[in-house]
């Protein structure tokens, strides 16, 4: 009886072993057949299933395969040819590791409503000096741009090391100041005080025009760190700078009586994983990147500089599918705004909104489309500052082919006269056709 049981066990074991080798052989043959051809969407799915089957059949072997693909030692190369074949497959443009298409849709990314950059890596990038020499004729404007970029570089370094804490003081609007607000503002004030080109300066934190250098030529207004309510989350924040001739407007300080259209240039910096800055030059909007690593930021002569030109003559499309709706509370009173939001939802626009003006508008330059809206109502009035926020961004957007609205009359934000340093305004800004839609639905432009 014992011998019979033993025989059955041996027989069952033999059958299992035979099945094991059959499945393993079939799996390897199928795997190499698939790896020898460019995977389609269907084969990508099959390969994924095959990978799971291999893991179930021989988990120890699957772990060994993964270990083989890990670089070892100073040579940083896989140990065996099989690992090289796996690595080649992963890096292939049609490989399964790169095949992230949504099933049935053919789109890339998490959903079919995602938008990704189309900017391709260049072999080399122009330096800041080269671009400014070619694209900014006014030597004094060129000088003040470089001074502002130097300040932005300092703010970048400060943000990387400073903790976000309450400073114990408030600005003139009653907003609680954070440590990073104060640091960024001090850097801007110090830059303007040392400048030979800046005659007057004004900060959104302290909206009073102050004299800097009596021999200077420009009035500089800035929001040192826009996004105080989101910076503690470590979200992207930014600096906005508008620059006027010191004799603009009434001529008293270069600001009062002037409009955004009187700006000689403007800059908007965004501090995220990278620091990039949009600058209005003679023939359009250019983006400069700070502190890039050698990979991809090498100058034609093989050297590297703190600032390189990462994109040139950026344009914003007249149509868009991205919307950033601010001040949604106003939709309760402004019927047109509620209908506008419903339109965006009905047309399946993609919502991209952080609550920070800089990232919410800056995306229009990276995606080359988008609309930001911030209307006003009696109980939810607009809070954007005309001189410190709306005008600097307005110049950049219109120079890139976009459009702006003051949110009330429907005229360009650049034509609104600055009558007070801390003047507030509603705003719609971005792709021209969507700004027109905002004007029709909110400002009632075009209605009889």
PLY file of the C-alpha trace (Angstrom):
ply
format ascii 1.0
element vertex 448
property float x
property float y
property float z
element edge 447
property int vertex1
property int vertex2
end_header
0.00 0.00 0.00
2.81 2.39 0.91
4.59 1.54 -2.36
1.39 2.36 -4.34
1.04 5.74 -2.64
4.69 6.49 -3.33
4.29 5.54 -7.00
1.28 7.84 -7.36
3.22 10.69 -5.79
6.14 10.13 -8.17
3.73 10.00 -11.12
1.96 13.20 -10.06
5.32 14.86 -9.51
6.47 13.85 -12.98
3.30 15.22 -14.54
3.70 18.52 -12.70
7.35 18.73 -13.74
6.43 18.05 -17.36
3.72 20.71 -17.24
6.17 23.14 -15.65
8.76 22.68 -18.43
6.08 22.82 -21.14
4.75 26.13 -19.88
8.26 27.51 -19.41
9.28 26.50 -22.94
6.11 27.93 -24.45
6.59 31.15 -22.51
10.20 31.61 -23.63
9.38 30.89 -27.29
6.47 33.35 -27.20
8.58 35.97 -25.43
11.43 35.84 -27.97
9.00 35.89 -30.88
7.39 39.03 -29.48
10.70 40.69 -28.64
11.90 40.13 -32.22
9.06 42.21 -33.63
7.94 45.77 -32.98
5.10 45.44 -30.46
1.69 46.67 -31.42
-0.97 47.67 -28.93
-2.23 44.08 -28.85
1.21 42.51 -28.46
1.97 45.00 -25.71
-0.99 43.59 -23.79
0.11 39.99 -24.55
3.62 40.75 -23.34
2.27 42.19 -20.16
0.28 38.99 -19.55
3.32 36.90 -20.44
5.38 38.77 -17.89
2.81 37.99 -15.21
2.76 34.31 -16.27
6.54 34.08 -16.01
6.40 35.53 -12.53
3.78 32.97 -11.45
5.67 30.04 -12.98
9.17 30.93 -11.85
9.22 33.86 -9.44
12.84 33.28 -8.56
13.80 33.49 -12.25
11.76 36.71 -12.67
13.59 38.28 -9.77
16.91 37.14 -11.26
16.06 38.71 -14.64
15.30 42.03 -12.93
18.55 41.82 -11.00
20.50 41.19 -14.21
19.22 44.45 -15.69
20.52 46.47 -12.75
23.87 48.19 -13.46
26.80 46.89 -11.41
30.12 48.45 -10.53
31.93 51.25 -12.31
31.22 49.89 -15.79
27.51 50.62 -15.23
26.61 47.91 -17.76
24.21 44.93 -17.51
25.88 41.61 -16.82
24.37 39.37 -19.49
23.23 39.68 -23.14
19.68 38.79 -22.09
19.58 41.87 -19.87
20.89 43.92 -22.78
18.04 42.67 -24.95
15.55 43.58 -22.22
17.13 47.03 -21.87
16.95 47.57 -25.63
13.31 46.59 -25.64
12.52 49.00 -22.80
14.26 51.90 -24.50
12.70 51.21 -27.90
10.22 53.83 -29.04
7.72 51.05 -29.59
8.70 49.03 -26.51
6.12 48.09 -23.94
7.78 50.24 -21.27
7.09 53.26 -23.50
3.68 52.08 -24.68
1.49 54.05 -22.28
-1.44 54.57 -24.61
-4.86 54.44 -23.03
-6.69 51.39 -24.30
-9.18 52.27 -27.00
-8.17 55.93 -27.21
-4.65 56.01 -28.60
-3.85 59.04 -26.44
-0.75 59.28 -24.29
-0.84 59.92 -20.57
-3.36 59.43 -17.80
-6.30 60.61 -19.89
-7.17 61.87 -23.35
-7.50 65.40 -21.95
-3.84 65.73 -20.94
-1.58 68.20 -22.71
2.18 67.70 -22.94
5.01 69.89 -24.12
6.05 69.72 -27.77
9.39 71.39 -27.09
12.23 69.25 -28.39
15.71 69.16 -26.91
18.31 71.16 -28.82
21.98 70.38 -29.28
22.85 73.78 -27.80
21.14 76.88 -26.46
21.81 80.58 -26.89
23.09 82.53 -23.91
21.17 85.37 -22.30
23.65 87.94 -23.62
23.43 86.67 -27.18
19.63 86.86 -27.26
19.49 90.27 -25.59
22.11 91.65 -28.00
20.02 90.51 -30.95
16.49 91.06 -29.64
16.66 94.16 -27.42
17.96 97.32 -29.08
17.61 99.61 -26.06
20.79 99.19 -24.02
19.22 100.53 -20.83
16.26 98.13 -21.06
18.75 95.34 -21.69
20.62 96.34 -18.53
17.53 96.43 -16.31
16.38 93.03 -17.62
19.72 91.53 -16.58
19.43 93.14 -13.15
15.95 91.69 -12.65
17.12 88.23 -13.74
19.96 88.44 -11.24
17.42 89.14 -8.49
15.27 86.21 -9.67
18.32 83.96 -9.45
18.86 85.06 -5.85
15.21 84.44 -4.99
15.52 80.96 -6.50
18.45 80.11 -4.24
16.67 81.55 -1.19
13.52 79.52 -1.82
15.55 76.32 -1.95
16.74 76.76 1.63
14.18 78.94 3.42
11.41 77.43 5.53
7.90 78.74 5.01
6.94 80.30 8.35
4.81 83.19 9.54
6.95 86.31 9.79
4.80 88.05 12.39
4.01 91.05 10.19
1.37 92.01 7.65
1.55 93.93 4.39
-0.53 97.05 3.74
-3.47 94.91 2.57
-3.59 93.08 5.89
-2.24 89.84 4.43
-0.06 87.83 6.83
3.51 87.90 5.56
5.52 84.72 5.31
9.28 84.43 5.68
9.70 83.76 1.96
7.59 86.84 1.09
9.91 89.05 3.12
13.07 87.45 1.71
11.94 87.82 -1.91
10.84 91.42 -1.32
14.12 92.37 0.31
16.06 90.92 -2.63
14.00 93.00 -5.07
14.41 96.20 -3.02
18.17 95.67 -2.68
18.50 95.04 -6.41
16.63 98.24 -7.27
18.54 100.33 -4.73
21.88 99.20 -6.19
20.71 99.61 -9.78
21.94 102.43 -11.98
18.93 102.08 -14.25
16.02 102.07 -11.74
14.74 105.50 -10.68
11.58 104.43 -8.84
10.43 101.18 -7.28
7.19 99.86 -5.81
6.31 96.51 -4.26
2.95 94.80 -4.01
3.84 94.19 -0.36
4.23 97.94 0.18
2.46 99.78 -2.67
4.20 103.12 -2.41
6.45 104.44 -5.17
9.89 105.13 -3.72
12.87 106.83 -5.31
15.87 104.60 -5.90
18.52 106.20 -8.10
17.90 109.82 -9.16
19.85 109.15 -12.36
17.85 106.05 -13.26
15.48 105.76 -16.23
12.85 103.25 -15.15
10.01 102.66 -12.72
9.89 99.03 -11.60
6.81 97.46 -9.96
6.86 93.92 -8.65
4.96 91.24 -6.83
7.92 89.55 -5.11
6.28 86.19 -4.49
2.84 85.59 -5.92
1.17 82.52 -4.41
1.62 82.96 -0.66
-1.45 80.81 -0.01
0.02 77.83 -1.89
3.77 78.14 -1.25
3.47 76.20 2.02
2.25 73.24 -0.08
5.49 73.52 -2.07
3.49 74.36 -5.18
4.84 76.57 -7.95
4.93 80.29 -7.15
6.37 83.25 -9.01
7.58 86.82 -9.33
5.93 89.39 -11.62
7.76 92.54 -12.72
6.48 95.45 -14.79
8.91 98.11 -16.04
7.87 101.57 -17.20
9.86 104.58 -18.32
10.24 106.93 -15.34
8.43 109.68 -17.26
5.40 107.59 -18.22
1.91 108.75 -17.25
1.88 112.09 -15.49
5.65 111.99 -15.36
5.71 112.27 -11.58
6.86 108.71 -10.88
6.42 106.79 -14.14
3.37 104.91 -12.84
0.37 107.08 -11.98
-1.49 108.02 -15.15
0.32 105.36 -17.19
-1.14 102.20 -18.71
0.18 98.70 -19.10
0.83 99.46 -22.75
3.45 102.02 -21.65
5.68 99.27 -20.24
9.06 98.96 -21.91
9.20 95.29 -20.90
7.90 92.87 -18.31
9.13 89.65 -16.73
7.32 86.77 -15.03
9.32 84.10 -13.21
7.98 80.76 -12.06
9.71 78.78 -9.30
8.94 75.09 -9.64
11.22 72.10 -10.21
13.01 74.59 -12.48
13.12 78.39 -12.52
12.05 79.82 -15.85
11.31 83.42 -16.79
9.20 84.94 -19.56
10.61 88.20 -20.92
9.07 90.62 -23.41
11.69 91.54 -26.03
11.49 93.58 -29.24
10.05 90.84 -31.44
8.16 88.65 -29.01
8.23 86.63 -25.82
11.29 84.60 -24.87
11.81 82.13 -22.04
15.05 81.88 -20.08
15.95 78.97 -17.78
18.14 79.30 -14.71
20.85 77.01 -13.41
20.44 74.27 -15.98
22.63 71.18 -15.76
25.10 70.41 -18.57
22.67 67.89 -20.09
20.91 69.94 -22.72
22.01 73.43 -21.69
25.44 73.59 -23.25
26.29 76.71 -25.22
27.65 76.45 -28.78
31.23 76.98 -27.56
30.92 74.18 -25.01
30.57 76.37 -21.91
27.63 76.81 -19.55
25.96 79.93 -18.18
23.43 80.59 -15.39
20.78 81.74 -17.88
20.08 80.18 -21.25
17.29 80.85 -23.72
15.08 77.77 -23.57
12.30 78.97 -25.93
11.99 81.77 -28.48
9.10 83.82 -29.84
6.44 81.91 -27.96
2.92 82.15 -29.33
-0.51 81.49 -27.81
-3.11 79.86 -30.07
-6.43 81.67 -30.59
-8.31 78.50 -29.63
-7.86 76.41 -26.52
-9.18 73.52 -24.46
-7.62 74.50 -21.10
-9.36 76.78 -18.62
-8.39 78.24 -15.25
-11.45 79.81 -13.58
-10.65 82.04 -10.59
-13.11 83.71 -8.22
-15.79 81.07 -8.73
-17.76 82.68 -5.91
-18.69 85.40 -8.38
-20.64 82.85 -10.43
-23.33 83.00 -7.78
-24.08 86.61 -8.74
-22.78 86.86 -12.29
-25.08 84.65 -14.36
-22.85 84.94 -17.41
-19.91 83.48 -15.49
-21.94 80.47 -14.40
-22.98 79.89 -18.01
-19.37 80.26 -19.13
-18.20 77.59 -16.67
-21.04 75.33 -17.84
-19.87 75.87 -21.42
-16.33 74.78 -20.53
-17.68 71.67 -18.85
-20.09 70.84 -21.66
-17.29 71.20 -24.22
-15.00 69.02 -22.08
-12.32 71.62 -21.50
-9.44 70.53 -19.26
-9.37 72.25 -15.86
-5.90 73.42 -14.84
-6.12 75.75 -11.85
-3.88 76.06 -8.77
-5.01 79.32 -7.19
-1.70 81.01 -8.07
-1.82 83.59 -10.86
1.69 82.81 -12.10
1.28 79.06 -12.73
-2.32 79.49 -13.90
-1.34 81.95 -16.65
2.23 80.77 -17.29
0.85 77.47 -18.58
-0.54 79.34 -21.59
3.04 79.83 -22.77
4.12 76.22 -22.20
0.94 74.66 -23.63
0.58 77.55 -26.13
-3.10 77.80 -25.29
-5.45 78.42 -22.38
-7.71 80.99 -20.75
-7.67 82.45 -17.23
-10.76 84.25 -15.97
-11.28 86.35 -12.85
-14.48 88.43 -13.01
-15.80 90.70 -10.27
-19.08 90.88 -8.37
-20.51 92.91 -5.51
-19.81 90.34 -2.80
-16.76 88.81 -4.48
-14.77 91.73 -5.90
-11.69 91.19 -8.03
-8.41 91.33 -6.09
-5.75 91.36 -8.80
-3.42 94.37 -8.77
-3.31 96.23 -12.05
0.29 97.46 -11.82
1.86 94.46 -10.13
0.05 91.51 -11.74
-2.37 92.23 -14.59
-0.19 94.65 -16.56
3.04 92.58 -16.57
1.22 89.42 -17.63
-0.99 91.37 -20.06
2.03 92.65 -21.99
3.47 89.15 -22.32
0.20 87.51 -23.37
-0.65 90.12 -26.00
2.92 90.08 -27.33
2.52 86.32 -27.77
-0.67 86.75 -29.80
-3.16 86.29 -26.97
-5.79 88.71 -25.78
-6.80 90.40 -22.51
-9.95 91.92 -21.03
-10.49 94.19 -18.04
-13.49 92.02 -17.17
-15.91 94.95 -17.11
-15.84 97.00 -20.31
-14.17 94.30 -22.39
-11.25 96.53 -23.36
-7.64 95.38 -23.19
-6.16 95.37 -19.69
-3.21 97.24 -21.19
-5.45 100.25 -21.92
-6.66 100.66 -18.34
-5.13 103.74 -16.74
-3.29 103.27 -13.46
-4.73 105.85 -11.05
-3.60 104.27 -7.80
-0.58 102.14 -6.95
-2.74 99.39 -5.41
-5.55 99.60 -8.00
-7.53 96.35 -8.36
-9.01 94.87 -11.50
-10.97 91.98 -12.94
-9.19 90.08 -15.69
-9.60 87.59 -18.49
-6.44 86.63 -20.32
-5.28 84.02 -22.80
-6.38 82.54 -26.14
-8.13 85.28 -28.09
-11.29 83.42 -29.07
-11.99 82.45 -25.46
-11.37 85.99 -24.23
-13.91 87.11 -26.83
-16.34 84.54 -25.45
-15.76 85.90 -21.93
-16.45 89.44 -23.16
-19.68 88.30 -24.81
-20.96 86.40 -21.78
-19.63 88.53 -18.92
-19.16 92.04 -20.32
-22.09 91.70 -22.71
-19.96 92.85 -25.63
-21.78 92.50 -28.94
-25.30 92.53 -27.44
-27.74 95.12 -28.70
0 1
1 2
2 3
3 4
4 5
5 6
6 7
7 8
8 9
9 10
10 11
11 12
12 13
13 14
14 15
15 16
16 17
17 18
18 19
19 20
20 21
21 22
22 23
23 24
24 25
25 26
26 27
27 28
28 29
29 30
30 31
31 32
32 33
33 34
34 35
35 36
36 37
37 38
38 39
39 40
40 41
41 42
42 43
43 44
44 45
45 46
46 47
47 48
48 49
49 50
50 51
51 52
52 53
53 54
54 55
55 56
56 57
57 58
58 59
59 60
60 61
61 62
62 63
63 64
64 65
65 66
66 67
67 68
68 69
69 70
70 71
71 72
72 73
73 74
74 75
75 76
76 77
77 78
78 79
79 80
80 81
81 82
82 83
83 84
84 85
85 86
86 87
87 88
88 89
89 90
90 91
91 92
92 93
93 94
94 95
95 96
96 97
97 98
98 99
99 100
100 101
101 102
102 103
103 104
104 105
105 106
106 107
107 108
108 109
109 110
110 111
111 112
112 113
113 114
114 115
115 116
116 117
117 118
118 119
119 120
120 121
121 122
122 123
123 124
124 125
125 126
126 127
127 128
128 129
129 130
130 131
131 132
132 133
133 134
134 135
135 136
136 137
137 138
138 139
139 140
140 141
141 142
142 143
143 144
144 145
145 146
146 147
147 148
148 149
149 150
150 151
151 152
152 153
153 154
154 155
155 156
156 157
157 158
158 159
159 160
160 161
161 162
162 163
163 164
164 165
165 166
166 167
167 168
168 169
169 170
170 171
171 172
172 173
173 174
174 175
175 176
176 177
177 178
178 179
179 180
180 181
181 182
182 183
183 184
184 185
185 186
186 187
187 188
188 189
189 190
190 191
191 192
192 193
193 194
194 195
195 196
196 197
197 198
198 199
199 200
200 201
201 202
202 203
203 204
204 205
205 206
206 207
207 208
208 209
209 210
210 211
211 212
212 213
213 214
214 215
215 216
216 217
217 218
218 219
219 220
220 221
221 222
222 223
223 224
224 225
225 226
226 227
227 228
228 229
229 230
230 231
231 232
232 233
233 234
234 235
235 236
236 237
237 238
238 239
239 240
240 241
241 242
242 243
243 244
244 245
245 246
246 247
247 248
248 249
249 250
250 251
251 252
252 253
253 254
254 255
255 256
256 257
257 258
258 259
259 260
260 261
261 262
262 263
263 264
264 265
265 266
266 267
267 268
268 269
269 270
270 271
271 272
272 273
273 274
274 275
275 276
276 277
277 278
278 279
279 280
280 281
281 282
282 283
283 284
284 285
285 286
286 287
287 288
288 289
289 290
290 291
291 292
292 293
293 294
294 295
295 296
296 297
297 298
298 299
299 300
300 301
301 302
302 303
303 304
304 305
305 306
306 307
307 308
308 309
309 310
310 311
311 312
312 313
313 314
314 315
315 316
316 317
317 318
318 319
319 320
320 321
321 322
322 323
323 324
324 325
325 326
326 327
327 328
328 329
329 330
330 331
331 332
332 333
333 334
334 335
335 336
336 337
337 338
338 339
339 340
340 341
341 342
342 343
343 344
344 345
345 346
346 347
347 348
348 349
349 350
350 351
351 352
352 353
353 354
354 355
355 356
356 357
357 358
358 359
359 360
360 361
361 362
362 363
363 364
364 365
365 366
366 367
367 368
368 369
369 370
370 371
371 372
372 373
373 374
374 375
375 376
376 377
377 378
378 379
379 380
380 381
381 382
382 383
383 384
384 385
385 386
386 387
387 388
388 389
389 390
390 391
391 392
392 393
393 394
394 395
395 396
396 397
397 398
398 399
399 400
400 401
401 402
402 403
403 404
404 405
405 406
406 407
407 408
408 409
409 410
410 411
411 412
412 413
413 414
414 415
415 416
416 417
417 418
418 419
419 420
420 421
421 422
422 423
423 424
424 425
425 426
426 427
427 428
428 429
429 430
430 431
431 432
432 433
433 434
434 435
435 436
436 437
437 438
438 439
439 440
440 441
441 442
442 443
443 444
444 445
445 446
446 447
